[in-house]
Amino acid sequence: MKTYLSLLFFFIITLGFTQNNYIVKTDDGRRVLLKADYTWEYIDMQPLTLVDSAKVKNIEPLKSNSCNVPTNFEEPQLNRKIQAQLKKGRATIGHVKKKVAKDHNCSVEDVILLSAKEQKARDVYYFCANGTKVTYKRVGNSIVKAIDIF
């Protein structure tokens, strides 16, 4: 009896997942979503228009700045005493920026320090390098890229 009941329950659940939605294109180029409950809605509200290929060639691609850094952004100032101590081990913010620029194939000017959690023994730096947000950690004098495990 339990097996019949569980098979019936499994069949009812799978029946609900078999309902599909379809996307179709109309004659004027608009896309329409046909739902499983016999309703529909437009995905593209405006009909598609053709673009002159000569105009497309003249358009320059936009530089993507996924870091969303404002143009007048100033980098935070780090503790001078800690930076002076790190100078001997080549682990100052300048050295970290050079490592980030080397890892991301860009110049040092393209690397922007967004924020930092600074301590004497270790630091965590948040950078924008070439439009991508990256995190680097310093433990002692070693500088490594932070890896998100979870």
PyMOL commands that place a pseudoatom at each C-alpha (Angstrom):
pseudoatom trace, name=CA, resn=MET, resi=1, chain=A, elem=C, hetatm=0, pos=[0.000, 0.000, 0.000]
pseudoatom trace, name=CA, resn=LYS, resi=2, chain=A, elem=C, hetatm=0, pos=[2.867, 2.387, 0.812]
pseudoatom trace, name=CA, resn=THR, resi=3, chain=A, elem=C, hetatm=0, pos=[4.520, 1.781, -2.554]
pseudoatom trace, name=CA, resn=TYR, resi=4, chain=A, elem=C, hetatm=0, pos=[1.299, 2.520, -4.460]
pseudoatom trace, name=CA, resn=LEU, resi=5, chain=A, elem=C, hetatm=0, pos=[0.766, 5.686, -2.448]
pseudoatom trace, name=CA, resn=SER, resi=6, chain=A, elem=C, hetatm=0, pos=[4.345, 6.859, -2.988]
pseudoatom trace, name=CA, resn=LEU, resi=7, chain=A, elem=C, hetatm=0, pos=[4.162, 6.104, -6.742]
pseudoatom trace, name=CA, resn=LEU, resi=8, chain=A, elem=C, hetatm=0, pos=[0.929, 8.091, -7.004]
pseudoatom trace, name=CA, resn=PHE, resi=9, chain=A, elem=C, hetatm=0, pos=[2.508, 10.994, -5.101]
pseudoatom trace, name=CA, resn=PHE, resi=10, chain=A, elem=C, hetatm=0, pos=[5.602, 10.890, -7.349]
pseudoatom trace, name=CA, resn=PHE, resi=11, chain=A, elem=C, hetatm=0, pos=[3.412, 10.813, -10.484]
pseudoatom trace, name=CA, resn=ILE, resi=12, chain=A, elem=C, hetatm=0, pos=[1.448, 13.881, -9.356]
pseudoatom trace, name=CA, resn=ILE, resi=13, chain=A, elem=C, hetatm=0, pos=[4.634, 15.821, -8.633]
pseudoatom trace, name=CA, resn=THR, resi=14, chain=A, elem=C, hetatm=0, pos=[6.198, 14.988, -12.008]
pseudoatom trace, name=CA, resn=LEU, resi=15, chain=A, elem=C, hetatm=0, pos=[2.969, 15.920, -13.779]
pseudoatom trace, name=CA, resn=GLY, resi=16, chain=A, elem=C, hetatm=0, pos=[3.331, 19.455, -12.412]
pseudoatom trace, name=CA, resn=PHE, resi=17, chain=A, elem=C, hetatm=0, pos=[6.869, 19.782, -13.756]
pseudoatom trace, name=CA, resn=THR, resi=18, chain=A, elem=C, hetatm=0, pos=[5.951, 18.636, -17.263]
pseudoatom trace, name=CA, resn=GLN, resi=19, chain=A, elem=C, hetatm=0, pos=[4.028, 21.843, -17.983]
pseudoatom trace, name=CA, resn=ASN, resi=20, chain=A, elem=C, hetatm=0, pos=[6.216, 23.898, -20.347]
pseudoatom trace, name=CA, resn=ASN, resi=21, chain=A, elem=C, hetatm=0, pos=[6.258, 27.515, -21.400]
pseudoatom trace, name=CA, resn=TYR, resi=22, chain=A, elem=C, hetatm=0, pos=[7.144, 28.393, -24.987]
pseudoatom trace, name=CA, resn=ILE, resi=23, chain=A, elem=C, hetatm=0, pos=[8.640, 31.494, -26.546]
pseudoatom trace, name=CA, resn=VAL, resi=24, chain=A, elem=C, hetatm=0, pos=[7.515, 32.271, -30.087]
pseudoatom trace, name=CA, resn=LYS, resi=25, chain=A, elem=C, hetatm=0, pos=[8.253, 35.129, -32.468]
pseudoatom trace, name=CA, resn=THR, resi=26, chain=A, elem=C, hetatm=0, pos=[5.488, 37.057, -34.240]
pseudoatom trace, name=CA, resn=ASP, resi=27, chain=A, elem=C, hetatm=0, pos=[5.583, 38.296, -37.844]
pseudoatom trace, name=CA, resn=ASP, resi=28, chain=A, elem=C, hetatm=0, pos=[6.680, 41.778, -36.779]
pseudoatom trace, name=CA, resn=GLY, resi=29, chain=A, elem=C, hetatm=0, pos=[9.611, 40.407, -34.732]
pseudoatom trace, name=CA, resn=ARG, resi=30, chain=A, elem=C, hetatm=0, pos=[8.248, 40.635, -31.205]
pseudoatom trace, name=CA, resn=ARG, resi=31, chain=A, elem=C, hetatm=0, pos=[8.689, 37.688, -28.859]
pseudoatom trace, name=CA, resn=VAL, resi=32, chain=A, elem=C, hetatm=0, pos=[5.697, 36.254, -26.984]
pseudoatom trace, name=CA, resn=LEU, resi=33, chain=A, elem=C, hetatm=0, pos=[5.738, 33.944, -23.953]
pseudoatom trace, name=CA, resn=LEU, resi=34, chain=A, elem=C, hetatm=0, pos=[3.048, 31.259, -24.216]
pseudoatom trace, name=CA, resn=LYS, resi=35, chain=A, elem=C, hetatm=0, pos=[2.368, 29.939, -20.728]
pseudoatom trace, name=CA, resn=ALA, resi=36, chain=A, elem=C, hetatm=0, pos=[1.166, 26.487, -19.734]
pseudoatom trace, name=CA, resn=ASP, resi=37, chain=A, elem=C, hetatm=0, pos=[-2.043, 27.920, -18.214]
pseudoatom trace, name=CA, resn=TYR, resi=38, chain=A, elem=C, hetatm=0, pos=[-3.155, 29.106, -21.699]
pseudoatom trace, name=CA, resn=THR, resi=39, chain=A, elem=C, hetatm=0, pos=[-2.195, 32.758, -21.153]
pseudoatom trace, name=CA, resn=TRP, resi=40, chain=A, elem=C, hetatm=0, pos=[0.411, 34.787, -23.017]
pseudoatom trace, name=CA, resn=GLU, resi=41, chain=A, elem=C, hetatm=0, pos=[2.427, 37.997, -22.671]
pseudoatom trace, name=CA, resn=TYR, resi=42, chain=A, elem=C, hetatm=0, pos=[4.845, 40.021, -24.746]
pseudoatom trace, name=CA, resn=ILE, resi=43, chain=A, elem=C, hetatm=0, pos=[8.515, 39.756, -23.848]
pseudoatom trace, name=CA, resn=ASP, resi=44, chain=A, elem=C, hetatm=0, pos=[9.546, 42.544, -26.212]
pseudoatom trace, name=CA, resn=MET, resi=45, chain=A, elem=C, hetatm=0, pos=[7.041, 45.365, -26.049]
pseudoatom trace, name=CA, resn=GLN, resi=46, chain=A, elem=C, hetatm=0, pos=[8.470, 47.232, -29.056]
pseudoatom trace, name=CA, resn=PRO, resi=47, chain=A, elem=C, hetatm=0, pos=[8.795, 45.542, -32.438]
pseudoatom trace, name=CA, resn=LEU, resi=48, chain=A, elem=C, hetatm=0, pos=[12.377, 44.999, -33.587]
pseudoatom trace, name=CA, resn=THR, resi=49, chain=A, elem=C, hetatm=0, pos=[13.705, 47.472, -36.141]
pseudoatom trace, name=CA, resn=LEU, resi=50, chain=A, elem=C, hetatm=0, pos=[16.462, 46.997, -38.651]
pseudoatom trace, name=CA, resn=VAL, resi=51, chain=A, elem=C, hetatm=0, pos=[19.648, 49.026, -38.171]
pseudoatom trace, name=CA, resn=ASP, resi=52, chain=A, elem=C, hetatm=0, pos=[21.784, 50.403, -40.981]
pseudoatom trace, name=CA, resn=SER, resi=53, chain=A, elem=C, hetatm=0, pos=[25.127, 48.567, -41.020]
pseudoatom trace, name=CA, resn=ALA, resi=54, chain=A, elem=C, hetatm=0, pos=[27.021, 51.808, -41.776]
pseudoatom trace, name=CA, resn=LYS, resi=55, chain=A, elem=C, hetatm=0, pos=[25.800, 53.287, -38.503]
pseudoatom trace, name=CA, resn=VAL, resi=56, chain=A, elem=C, hetatm=0, pos=[26.843, 50.213, -36.556]
pseudoatom trace, name=CA, resn=LYS, resi=57, chain=A, elem=C, hetatm=0, pos=[30.448, 50.447, -37.790]
pseudoatom trace, name=CA, resn=ASN, resi=58, chain=A, elem=C, hetatm=0, pos=[30.773, 54.014, -36.460]
pseudoatom trace, name=CA, resn=ILE, resi=59, chain=A, elem=C, hetatm=0, pos=[29.643, 53.129, -32.940]
pseudoatom trace, name=CA, resn=GLU, resi=60, chain=A, elem=C, hetatm=0, pos=[32.475, 52.693, -30.435]
pseudoatom trace, name=CA, resn=PRO, resi=61, chain=A, elem=C, hetatm=0, pos=[32.006, 50.062, -27.731]
pseudoatom trace, name=CA, resn=LEU, resi=62, chain=A, elem=C, hetatm=0, pos=[31.524, 51.345, -24.211]
pseudoatom trace, name=CA, resn=LYS, resi=63, chain=A, elem=C, hetatm=0, pos=[34.219, 50.579, -21.683]
pseudoatom trace, name=CA, resn=SER, resi=64, chain=A, elem=C, hetatm=0, pos=[32.589, 48.503, -19.013]
pseudoatom trace, name=CA, resn=ASN, resi=65, chain=A, elem=C, hetatm=0, pos=[33.303, 49.562, -15.469]
pseudoatom trace, name=CA, resn=SER, resi=66, chain=A, elem=C, hetatm=0, pos=[31.714, 46.859, -13.408]
pseudoatom trace, name=CA, resn=CYS, resi=67, chain=A, elem=C, hetatm=0, pos=[33.277, 48.292, -10.251]
pseudoatom trace, name=CA, resn=ASN, resi=68, chain=A, elem=C, hetatm=0, pos=[31.039, 51.390, -10.524]
pseudoatom trace, name=CA, resn=VAL, resi=69, chain=A, elem=C, hetatm=0, pos=[33.785, 53.689, -9.269]
pseudoatom trace, name=CA, resn=PRO, resi=70, chain=A, elem=C, hetatm=0, pos=[32.828, 57.380, -9.509]
pseudoatom trace, name=CA, resn=THR, resi=71, chain=A, elem=C, hetatm=0, pos=[35.134, 59.650, -11.506]
pseudoatom trace, name=CA, resn=ASN, resi=72, chain=A, elem=C, hetatm=0, pos=[36.133, 61.726, -8.466]
pseudoatom trace, name=CA, resn=PHE, resi=73, chain=A, elem=C, hetatm=0, pos=[36.886, 58.689, -6.260]
pseudoatom trace, name=CA, resn=GLU, resi=74, chain=A, elem=C, hetatm=0, pos=[39.899, 59.041, -3.942]
pseudoatom trace, name=CA, resn=GLU, resi=75, chain=A, elem=C, hetatm=0, pos=[41.692, 55.970, -2.647]
pseudoatom trace, name=CA, resn=PRO, resi=76, chain=A, elem=C, hetatm=0, pos=[41.639, 55.531, 1.140]
pseudoatom trace, name=CA, resn=GLN, resi=77, chain=A, elem=C, hetatm=0, pos=[44.808, 56.505, 3.004]
pseudoatom trace, name=CA, resn=LEU, resi=78, chain=A, elem=C, hetatm=0, pos=[46.571, 53.637, 4.765]
pseudoatom trace, name=CA, resn=ASN, resi=79, chain=A, elem=C, hetatm=0, pos=[48.450, 53.749, 8.080]
pseudoatom trace, name=CA, resn=ARG, resi=80, chain=A, elem=C, hetatm=0, pos=[51.902, 55.251, 7.427]
pseudoatom trace, name=CA, resn=LYS, resi=81, chain=A, elem=C, hetatm=0, pos=[53.591, 53.417, 10.299]
pseudoatom trace, name=CA, resn=ILE, resi=82, chain=A, elem=C, hetatm=0, pos=[52.454, 50.018, 9.058]
pseudoatom trace, name=CA, resn=GLN, resi=83, chain=A, elem=C, hetatm=0, pos=[53.415, 50.892, 5.478]
pseudoatom trace, name=CA, resn=ALA, resi=84, chain=A, elem=C, hetatm=0, pos=[56.896, 51.992, 6.645]
pseudoatom trace, name=CA, resn=GLN, resi=85, chain=A, elem=C, hetatm=0, pos=[57.392, 48.636, 8.388]
pseudoatom trace, name=CA, resn=LEU, resi=86, chain=A, elem=C, hetatm=0, pos=[56.260, 46.758, 5.287]
pseudoatom trace, name=CA, resn=LYS, resi=87, chain=A, elem=C, hetatm=0, pos=[58.761, 48.615, 3.090]
pseudoatom trace, name=CA, resn=LYS, resi=88, chain=A, elem=C, hetatm=0, pos=[61.596, 46.257, 4.109]
pseudoatom trace, name=CA, resn=GLY, resi=89, chain=A, elem=C, hetatm=0, pos=[59.629, 43.177, 3.100]
pseudoatom trace, name=CA, resn=ARG, resi=90, chain=A, elem=C, hetatm=0, pos=[58.381, 44.689, -0.163]
pseudoatom trace, name=CA, resn=ALA, resi=91, chain=A, elem=C, hetatm=0, pos=[54.754, 44.443, 0.876]
pseudoatom trace, name=CA, resn=THR, resi=92, chain=A, elem=C, hetatm=0, pos=[53.622, 48.067, 0.776]
pseudoatom trace, name=CA, resn=ILE, resi=93, chain=A, elem=C, hetatm=0, pos=[50.508, 49.116, -1.100]
pseudoatom trace, name=CA, resn=GLY, resi=94, chain=A, elem=C, hetatm=0, pos=[52.682, 50.011, -4.093]
pseudoatom trace, name=CA, resn=HIS, resi=95, chain=A, elem=C, hetatm=0, pos=[54.066, 46.476, -4.228]
pseudoatom trace, name=CA, resn=VAL, resi=96, chain=A, elem=C, hetatm=0, pos=[50.591, 44.998, -3.869]
pseudoatom trace, name=CA, resn=LYS, resi=97, chain=A, elem=C, hetatm=0, pos=[49.302, 47.172, -6.732]
pseudoatom trace, name=CA, resn=LYS, resi=98, chain=A, elem=C, hetatm=0, pos=[52.194, 46.006, -8.938]
pseudoatom trace, name=CA, resn=LYS, resi=99, chain=A, elem=C, hetatm=0, pos=[51.293, 42.376, -8.196]
pseudoatom trace, name=CA, resn=VAL, resi=100, chain=A, elem=C, hetatm=0, pos=[47.604, 42.990, -8.965]
pseudoatom trace, name=CA, resn=ALA, resi=101, chain=A, elem=C, hetatm=0, pos=[48.507, 44.757, -12.223]
pseudoatom trace, name=CA, resn=LYS, resi=102, chain=A, elem=C, hetatm=0, pos=[50.797, 41.884, -13.220]
pseudoatom trace, name=CA, resn=ASP, resi=103, chain=A, elem=C, hetatm=0, pos=[48.135, 39.256, -12.399]
pseudoatom trace, name=CA, resn=HIS, resi=104, chain=A, elem=C, hetatm=0, pos=[45.436, 41.076, -14.410]
pseudoatom trace, name=CA, resn=ASN, resi=105, chain=A, elem=C, hetatm=0, pos=[47.609, 42.226, -17.359]
pseudoatom trace, name=CA, resn=CYS, resi=106, chain=A, elem=C, hetatm=0, pos=[47.060, 45.941, -16.855]
pseudoatom trace, name=CA, resn=SER, resi=107, chain=A, elem=C, hetatm=0, pos=[49.059, 48.961, -15.785]
pseudoatom trace, name=CA, resn=VAL, resi=108, chain=A, elem=C, hetatm=0, pos=[49.431, 50.082, -12.174]
pseudoatom trace, name=CA, resn=GLU, resi=109, chain=A, elem=C, hetatm=0, pos=[47.313, 53.176, -12.959]
pseudoatom trace, name=CA, resn=ASP, resi=110, chain=A, elem=C, hetatm=0, pos=[44.362, 50.905, -13.847]
pseudoatom trace, name=CA, resn=VAL, resi=111, chain=A, elem=C, hetatm=0, pos=[44.403, 49.358, -10.356]
pseudoatom trace, name=CA, resn=ILE, resi=112, chain=A, elem=C, hetatm=0, pos=[42.262, 51.304, -7.860]
pseudoatom trace, name=CA, resn=LEU, resi=113, chain=A, elem=C, hetatm=0, pos=[42.207, 50.569, -4.139]
pseudoatom trace, name=CA, resn=LEU, resi=114, chain=A, elem=C, hetatm=0, pos=[38.546, 50.531, -3.088]
pseudoatom trace, name=CA, resn=SER, resi=115, chain=A, elem=C, hetatm=0, pos=[38.978, 49.702, 0.590]
pseudoatom trace, name=CA, resn=ALA, resi=116, chain=A, elem=C, hetatm=0, pos=[41.320, 47.930, 2.991]
pseudoatom trace, name=CA, resn=LYS, resi=117, chain=A, elem=C, hetatm=0, pos=[41.201, 46.216, 6.369]
pseudoatom trace, name=CA, resn=GLU, resi=118, chain=A, elem=C, hetatm=0, pos=[44.660, 46.945, 7.685]
pseudoatom trace, name=CA, resn=GLN, resi=119, chain=A, elem=C, hetatm=0, pos=[46.466, 45.402, 10.630]
pseudoatom trace, name=CA, resn=LYS, resi=120, chain=A, elem=C, hetatm=0, pos=[50.122, 45.013, 11.465]
pseudoatom trace, name=CA, resn=ALA, resi=121, chain=A, elem=C, hetatm=0, pos=[50.335, 41.271, 10.773]
pseudoatom trace, name=CA, resn=ARG, resi=122, chain=A, elem=C, hetatm=0, pos=[47.774, 40.982, 7.968]
pseudoatom trace, name=CA, resn=ASP, resi=123, chain=A, elem=C, hetatm=0, pos=[45.699, 43.039, 5.563]
pseudoatom trace, name=CA, resn=VAL, resi=124, chain=A, elem=C, hetatm=0, pos=[42.808, 42.527, 3.200]
pseudoatom trace, name=CA, resn=TYR, resi=125, chain=A, elem=C, hetatm=0, pos=[42.745, 44.782, 0.141]
pseudoatom trace, name=CA, resn=TYR, resi=126, chain=A, elem=C, hetatm=0, pos=[39.785, 45.301, -2.202]
pseudoatom trace, name=CA, resn=PHE, resi=127, chain=A, elem=C, hetatm=0, pos=[40.806, 46.495, -5.674]
pseudoatom trace, name=CA, resn=CYS, resi=128, chain=A, elem=C, hetatm=0, pos=[39.219, 47.352, -8.981]
pseudoatom trace, name=CA, resn=ALA, resi=129, chain=A, elem=C, hetatm=0, pos=[41.589, 46.053, -11.654]
pseudoatom trace, name=CA, resn=ASN, resi=130, chain=A, elem=C, hetatm=0, pos=[40.592, 46.573, -15.281]
pseudoatom trace, name=CA, resn=GLY, resi=131, chain=A, elem=C, hetatm=0, pos=[36.913, 46.834, -14.331]
pseudoatom trace, name=CA, resn=THR, resi=132, chain=A, elem=C, hetatm=0, pos=[36.802, 43.686, -12.175]
pseudoatom trace, name=CA, resn=LYS, resi=133, chain=A, elem=C, hetatm=0, pos=[36.640, 43.574, -8.408]
pseudoatom trace, name=CA, resn=VAL, resi=134, chain=A, elem=C, hetatm=0, pos=[39.425, 41.522, -6.840]
pseudoatom trace, name=CA, resn=THR, resi=135, chain=A, elem=C, hetatm=0, pos=[40.500, 40.833, -3.275]
pseudoatom trace, name=CA, resn=TYR, resi=136, chain=A, elem=C, hetatm=0, pos=[44.077, 40.299, -2.135]
pseudoatom trace, name=CA, resn=LYS, resi=137, chain=A, elem=C, hetatm=0, pos=[45.368, 39.304, 1.281]
pseudoatom trace, name=CA, resn=ARG, resi=138, chain=A, elem=C, hetatm=0, pos=[48.681, 40.022, 2.935]
pseudoatom trace, name=CA, resn=VAL, resi=139, chain=A, elem=C, hetatm=0, pos=[49.941, 37.797, 5.727]
pseudoatom trace, name=CA, resn=GLY, resi=140, chain=A, elem=C, hetatm=0, pos=[53.292, 39.019, 6.938]
pseudoatom trace, name=CA, resn=ASN, resi=141, chain=A, elem=C, hetatm=0, pos=[55.119, 39.929, 3.742]
pseudoatom trace, name=CA, resn=SER, resi=142, chain=A, elem=C, hetatm=0, pos=[53.371, 37.430, 1.431]
pseudoatom trace, name=CA, resn=ILE, resi=143, chain=A, elem=C, hetatm=0, pos=[50.690, 38.732, -0.887]
pseudoatom trace, name=CA, resn=VAL, resi=144, chain=A, elem=C, hetatm=0, pos=[48.114, 36.318, -2.345]
pseudoatom trace, name=CA, resn=LYS, resi=145, chain=A, elem=C, hetatm=0, pos=[44.804, 36.586, -4.150]
pseudoatom trace, name=CA, resn=ALA, resi=146, chain=A, elem=C, hetatm=0, pos=[41.883, 35.798, -1.856]
pseudoatom trace, name=CA, resn=ILE, resi=147, chain=A, elem=C, hetatm=0, pos=[39.772, 32.819, -2.903]
pseudoatom trace, name=CA, resn=ASP, resi=148, chain=A, elem=C, hetatm=0, pos=[36.054, 32.599, -2.110]
pseudoatom trace, name=CA, resn=ILE, resi=149, chain=A, elem=C, hetatm=0, pos=[35.376, 29.088, -0.890]
pseudoatom trace, name=CA, resn=PHE, resi=150, chain=A, elem=C, hetatm=0, pos=[31.736, 29.510, 0.017]
for i in range(1, 150): cmd.bond("trace and resi %d" % i, "trace and resi %d" % (i + 1))
show_as sticks, trace
zoom trace
